[in-house]
Amino acid sequence: MTRSDPIQAARQLLSEVAACRTTLEAARHQYEDRLAPDFSPLQFLWLDELMWSRLIAWLLNPRETHAQKGRFLHLFVRSLVPGVGVWSEKDCDQASVKIEHAFSDGRIDIVVECDERFLIIENKPYAADQDRQLQRYFHYADQLSRAHRKATIVYLTADGRLPSKSSLDHEVAEERQRDGTLVCLSYRDLALSPRLGDPSWLDACKMASRSPRVASFIEEIQAQIKAEFVGMRDMNQDDALVSLMSGRSEFIRSAFDVQRSLLEMKRGLFKALVADISDNEGAGLLKSEFRNDGFTLNFETASQIPFIVRVQAFEVMAIGLMRRTEKNARDPVRIAEGRAYASRLTGVAASEKWGDDLWAWVFLPNMGNDLCPLPADFWANPEPWVQIAERERGNRSRETDVAGKILAAVHKIRDALGTAPAETAPADLTPSPPAPMAKR
């Protein structure tokens, strides 16, 4: 079986996708006053780490106002932490749930106790770990286990990563994962199932709820997670486009062709962004790197400062101070030095003062902040790429100045540090892991 002209097929697919989007947007506009698709009661909440902990604890607590007893906790254990064994719904009805649980060496975001079994949930949607944080939590968990009260730590982050090395040695973390005492989850795991056809935890909670009001609120939580942590905002549009693309064999092939071309398109637009940055006097761009899953931009600071400004966009966009070299990164003196520089930036934007071994300060941009009004999901969001392309075509308005928005943030950080970058300062830059997550 021979394929028709792939370029012509891809052109037809893109034409029909564009027509589908136009139709959906017209329908959305027509029925917007009846459906209010952008409304969510969660828009009135400040969704920081503590509020997310409260929402999750509300679902897990059998005595909460949802009045569904232990159903949601039972489903959580069964779906997301099956290695801890069977927690029957009857057992879960008697569980206790605490937030901000104090112990001798800190506070734990959520603690669930059920029949002498414990889930210790460390919730890190934005912030980085503190020094030795998970190490301290495991000391507490091991004390419970020695008292014949089995404890498991659930490490919940935006992307399901391991704890930072400064929080828990990675070899120890991997061993803890193997023995089942550490479970790393992402917010995506809460809202989406990895297996086609299976419900996610929140889907299962909606189906298990006997109250339509509670099910509706869970749907709002799920939609917020999809929008903030997965980049999925209009499911009706996504469903329609998936149906269109999978409706014909040639369109399926063309969708793969377009996917491969998309990465190359991003590569070309990234080069245009770098060129736009480099054309600006005082940009101090040291290094730019494009990868298949994101990009990084490194900017110089004064030569006496052991940190450079890094801007990166992977699953989330981040701006921060990154150590020039890994040498002595875990030295207490170096950590204190990093915190001293980070303290100069506390007025620039809300952030963790200390990230991990390489990061002294990190901030997550979003469209609503003044430091860098770019989307948090820059890598997956079409809008900044459209703006870069528009600027390349000669539309040099303020709205299309992505380079200018990035540089404005870099300049604010440099000004807050109190020193200007050297004209030609050497940089010993080593590869680093993705930026730790910071509070918005």
Beta strands, then each sheet from edge to edge (+ up, - down):
strand 1: 96-103
strand 2: 106-114
strand 3: 117-124
strand 4: 151-157
strand 5: 182-186
strand 6: 285-291
strand 7: 294-299
strand 8: 307-313
strand 9: 317-323
strand 10: 359-363
sheet 1: 1+ 2- 3+ 4+ 5+
sheet 2: 6+ 7- 8+ 9- 10+
end
